[in-house]
């Protein structure tokens, strides 16, 4: 059975990270490794990594999401690679169902789950109750719920190593974050890979935790700046399906 490298970039989110790690260990039966990439945290994040006995990379300062992910990807050993936000809590069958979707066809390169909080088609249209209760309903294996899409959000993005070998890692021009996932999905599609939402894999996403401490106007400016960078790179408006 293939091994999945779970790469978790984090910055001053020790409590979120602890919950994330606990949920992975509780709900993941498939072979995996965890690599935490710490962006200069000062809140005891490295202590959490040591207590939980997970591999980690410690950066002196915040290099941003794309750069942190790339640091983890460089040392990952798995044949499947998963970028995971520290504010995600996983549930039963989450990885198994995503891997089944990823491996179902050779041309499928990237898979994402459904969730309570995301932009685009991955956000479910049903009231949130409790993680375990939602997973009991939603995480029953069902290939009929796998949906082809043009983009996936990077909060929980699973892809084959061959995809990275072919198209490379995340584009760090989008640091500290936003649109690096749109860019990666477009690059994968241009290389002939297909994307899927695994509609039978629900995870809980707190949402906006990485940027929530910044002033709202700065976040909006960052999004607009990176949107411009995306358009300059591709000549495409990321808000318009292509």
N, C-alpha and C positions, 0 to 999 in steps of 0.2 A: 504493500500500500504506500502511496506517495506521502512524503513529508511536507508539511506546510510551514513556511517561515512567517510568523506573525510579527510584523514590525510596527511598533507603537511609538510615535514621536510625542513628546510631552514637554510642557513648560509650566512649572508651578501648579501642578494639578495632582498632588500626592493622593488626596482622598479619592478623586475620580479614578486615578490609576489603580489604586488598591482594589476598588470595586470591579474594575475592568478585569484585572488579573484573576481575581477570585472567580468571576463568572466564567472565564476561559477554562480554568482548571476544573471547575465543577461540571461544565457542559461540553467538554471536548474529549471525545474518545479516540479520534484519529491521531496519528503521529504528528507532532508539531514541535516547533521551537519558538520561544518568545525572545525578541530583541527589542529592548526599550532604548530609545535614543533621547537622552535628556538635553534639552536646550537651555542649559545654564540655570537650572532651578535652584532656589534657595529655601525651599519649604520641606526638606527632608525626603524628596523624591528618591534619591539614591539609597537612602536607608530602607525605603519600601522595596526597592529592587533587591537589596541584599537580604532582607527578611523573607521575601518571596522566592529567593534563589533563582532569579532570572538573569539572563545575560543583558548587559547594558553598555551603552556608549555614552560617555559624559563629555559634553561640549562646554567650553568656558563661557559662551554667550549664546543668545538666541539666534540661531542661523535660519530660522523659519521652517515651515512644514516641508517644502520640497527637498531642501538640503538635508534635513534630518532623515527623511525617508531614504534618500540616496545613501546616506551613511550606513543605514541598516541593510539596505539591499546589497551593498558591497560585501558584507560578511555573511549574508544569508546562505544557508546550505540546502534549503528545500527546493523541490521541483515545482512547487506551487508557492506563490508569494502573495502575502496579504498585508495591505496597508490598513491600519486600524487606528482611529482616533482614540485618545485616552478617555473620552466621555461616552464610550459605547459599552453597553452591558449585553452580553450574548446570552442565548438561551438554548434549550435542547435542540439537537439536530441541526444547529446553525451551520457548522462547517461541513458536515456530511452532505447536506442538501445542496450547498453551494458547490462543493467538489463534484457531486454527481452531475450538476448542470454544466460545470466547466468541462468535464470529461466526456460529456454526451456526444459531442461532435468535434472533429479535429479543428474546424475553422472557428470555434468559439474560443476567444482569447481572454476576455475579461468578464467577470460576473460580480454583481452586487446584490445585496439583500433588500428586503422591504423594511420599513421602519416607521416610527411615529413622527420623525422630524427630519425632513430633507427637502431640497428643492427638486422639482420634477416628478417623474412617475414613480419614484421609489417610496414616496410618502403614501401611506395607506389612508383610505377614507373611512375610518371607523374610530369610535371613541376609545381612548386608551384606558385600560382598567388596571391590570397587573402583568408584569413581565411573564411570569409562569403561566398565567391564565391565557394570555395572548398567544404564547408559544404552543400551548396545548391545542389551540384551535388552528393556528396558522402554520406550524412547523411540521405538519404531516407530509411526508414525501409525496410530491405530486408534480410530475413533469408537465402536466397540463397548465401549470401556473408559471412556467418559464416564458418570459416575454422578451422578444427582440427589441432593442433600443439603440439609439445613436449616441447616448451619453450616460455615464454613471458617475455618482458622486464619490469623492475620495475618502469619505468617512469610514468606509469598509469596502475595500476594492480588492478582489481576488483575481490573480492572473497567472498564466503559465509562465514558467521561466523562459521558455522559447520566445515569448513576446518581448521580454526585456532584452534577451540576447539579440533580437532582431531590430528593435526600435530604440533601445537604450533606456535610461532611467528618466526621472522627472526633470523637466526643464526648470532650472533654478532661477531663470529670469523672473519667474512668478513669485519668488519669495517676498514676504513671509508667507503668503498663501492666497488662494483664490485663482481659479482658472487653470492651475496646473493639471487638475483632473480632466477638465474639458480638452486640454491640449493632448494629454496622454491617450484619451479615448479616440480623438481624431487621428492621431498618429497610428494607433493600432488598426483603425478602420482603413486608413490609407495603405496599410501593409497587408490588407486582405482578411483581417480578423473580424469576427462578429462579437457583439456585446449582448449580454442577457441580464435581465432581472430575475433572480431566483425567487419567485413569488411564494415559495414554500420555506423561505428562510427569513424569519423575523428577528431583528435585534432592536434593542432600545437605544435611542440616541438622545442624550441630554440636549445637544445642539448649542452652537455658538460659545462653547466654553473657552476655546482658545482665544477668541477675540472679544469676549464679553467684558473684559476689564479695560478695554480701550475705549476712548471716547467715541461716541456713535458717528460723529462727523468724520473722524479719521478712518474708521472702518469703511464708510461709504466712499471716501476718497481712494482708499486702497483698492476697493473693488473696481472702481471706475478706471484707475490707472492700469490695473491688470487686464481689464477688458480691452483697453486701448492696445496694450501689448499683444494680446491675442489677435486682435484685428490687424495690427501691423505685421504680425508673423504670417497670418493665413489669408488675409484679405477677406475674411468672413466675419459676420456679426454672430457671436456665440448665442445670441438670443433667437436666432432664426434657424430652424432645422435645415440641415444640408444633406 
